Amino acid sequence: FTLQQFPLLDINVGLQHIGDEVILNDLLHLLLTAAIPEDLLLIEDAYKQQNWQKIEDLAHKMKSGALYCGATRMQYACQYLERYRKAGHTKYLNELYEQLIQTLNQTMSYLKLRLG
């Protein structure tokens, strides 16, 4: 479940999906200022309630946005948690949750630097 081999952001992937750098930057700004912070609050609240179904659902939703924008490490952090739980495993759910939270924070920090 390691993520270090994946970049926090792959602009080329984002451009392949979106096709325009200005639009991609606008979407990345939206990811930074609205999508990630809102999802982070929701996922942390679901974790406090140990609502793993909601966490899985949020990870699935975040994975789609991350894939589309080229936030590769975030995409895989979401995917690992989502697929692990979907397969019925529980042993490493807490670790995968912590990895996802860390990756979301790293992605936001990286986007702040990149977008100014």
N, C-alpha and C positions, 0 to 999 in steps of 0.2 A: 504493500500500500504506500510505497514511497512516492514522493512528489517532486523531489529536488531536480529530477531530470527534465521537468517541464518548465517552460518559461512562465512567469506571471502573466505576461502579455505577449502575444505573437501578432504584431500588426499585419503581417502578410495574410494570416488566416482571417482576421477581421476584414481586411480589404477584399479578400476573395468572396466573403459572404455579403458584404455591403456594397463594395464597388466604388465608394467615394470617401476620400479621407476626411472631408469636412463633416459628412454625416457620421462617419465612424467616431470622430472626436466628440461630436454632440452626444452620441450614444454612450461613449465611455464616460463623459461628464455626468450623464443621467445615472449610469451605473454607480459612479462614485458618490453622487449627492443624494440619490433617492433609493435606487433599487437595493444596493447592498446594505445601507444603514437600516432600511425598513425590514428587509428579510432577516438581518442579524437580530433585531429586536424580537421578531416573531419566532425565530428558531431558538433563541435563548429562553424565551417564555415557554415554548413547547418542551424544552429540555428540563426546565424547573418542574414541569408537570409530568415529566417522563412520558410524554406523548410522542412515542416513536413513529407512529403513523404520520402525524403532522410534520415531524422532522423529515421523514422520507419524502413526503409530498413537497415540502419546501426545497429540499435538495434537488428534486427532479426539476422543479420550476427554475431554480437558480442555474442548474446545469445548462438548460436551454439558452438562457441569456448569455452565459459565459461562453458557450460554444459559438454563438452568433457573433460576439464581439472580439473573439480571440483571446479571452482570459483563460488560457489553457490550464494552468495549475488549479484554478477555481473549478473549472469544468471537471477535472479528474477527482478533486476532493469531493465534490458532490456525487459524482458517479460511483466512487468507491463506497461511500456510505449508503447510497440508495440501493445499489446492487447487492451489497452485503446483507442488508436487512431484508430485501426482497427474497433473497435465497434462504431466509429463515435463520440466519446466524445471529448470535447476540454477544458472544465473548468479547469482541473488540469494538462494540458500538460506541462506548464512551470515548475510546481513543480516536475513533474515526470522527466523532463529533468534535473533539478538541482539535483535531487536525483541520477540520473544516473551518472552525472559528478562527484558528490561526491563519489559515489561507485567506479567508475573507479580509482579515485585518491587514495582512501583507499586500493583498491586491489593492485595497484602498490606499495604503501608504504609497505604493508604487504609482498608482494613478494620480495621486496628489502631486507627486514629483514631476510626472510626465506632463500633466495638463497645466501645471503651474497654479 
